[in-house]
């Protein structure tokens, strides 16, 4: 599969995931707002499930991205061993940025968990 096809499929999957989450989550939010007005606790199992799915998707996405990046770097070094230092240097920055985005996404998911279900 070429790069354009992969990006097209990734965009479609991201859009469908967002649409499904919007459809599934909107009645739950409405029900929780009504229950919150009646004095019920705002946190539910749905928050835990959403955070668990989000964290899983973060880890899978970061793993796939890092794997593709490392595979491309290894292939480039195998084709041209004399350029190994330049290839390694060029791969480090995107690798660190990808890792940073994954860590930030995990922090945001855990913040959602803590803010939706405060301890105590």
N, C-alpha and C positions, 0 to 999 in steps of 0.2 A: 504494500500500500504506500502510495506516495504521500508527501507531507500535506498537500492540499486536501486530499481525501481524509487523512487523519484529523486535520483541523476541522473539516466540515462535520465529520462524525462526532467529534468532541463537542462542537457547538450545539449540535442537535441534542446530544445527550444532556448537556448542561441546561438547555432550554426546557426539555421535557421534565427533567428533575425539578426545576423551579416551578413549572406549571403544576406538576403533581403535588408538590409540597404546598403550593398556594391553595389548591383545591381541597386537599386533605386538612390543612391546618386552619383554614378560615372558619369552619363551623366550630372547631374546638376553641378557638379564641373567643368566638361569640358566646359559647356556652360558659366559658370560664369568666367572661365579663359579667354575665348574668349571675353566676354562682358567687363571684367576688362581691357583688352588690348584696347578696344574701348572707355574707359573712364567712363563706367557705374559703379554704386555703387556696391560693393561686397556683401552687405547684402541683403537678400531676405526673403520672407515669409517662405521658406523652413528651414532656420536656426531657426526661431521662432517655427515652428512646431516640428523640431527635438528636441529642448530644452524642449518643453512642453511634448513631448512623453517620453524623457529621465527622466525628473523630475517625471512624473507619474509612470514610471517603478521603479524608485528608491524608491519612497514612498511605492508602493505596495510590492516590494521585502523586504524592511525593515520591513514593517508591518507584512508580512507573517512570516519572520524569528523570529521576537520578539514574535509573537503570538505562534509559535510552541515551542519556548524556555520557555515561561511562562507557557504554558499548560503542558509541560513535568515536569517543576519544581513543579507545583501545584499537578500533579498526584503523583510525588515522595513524596511530603510532606504528601499527603493524605494517602499514603500507609505506610509511616513510620514517624509519627509525631515527634518522638524523635530525628530524624536527620534533623529537619527543619533548624537549624542554619548552618549545613554543606552544605546542599543542596542550601540554599540561598547564601552562600558564594561562592560555586562553580558555580552558575548561574550568579553572578554579572559580572565577568570578560568577558565572552563571550557576555553578553548583552551590556556592555560598548563598546566592540570592534565592535559589529554589528552597534551600534548607531554611533560610530565614522566613520565607513566606509560609512554609509548613509550620514552623514553630509559632509564628504569630496567629495563624488560623487555629492551632490547638489552644492557644491562650484565650482567644476570643470564644471558642466553644466552651471552654471551662468557665469563663466569665458568665456566659449565658446560663450555664448550669448553676453557678453560685447565686446569680441574681434572681433566677427563677425559683430556686429552692434554697432560701437563706438558711444557714446553719443556726439552730437555736430557736 
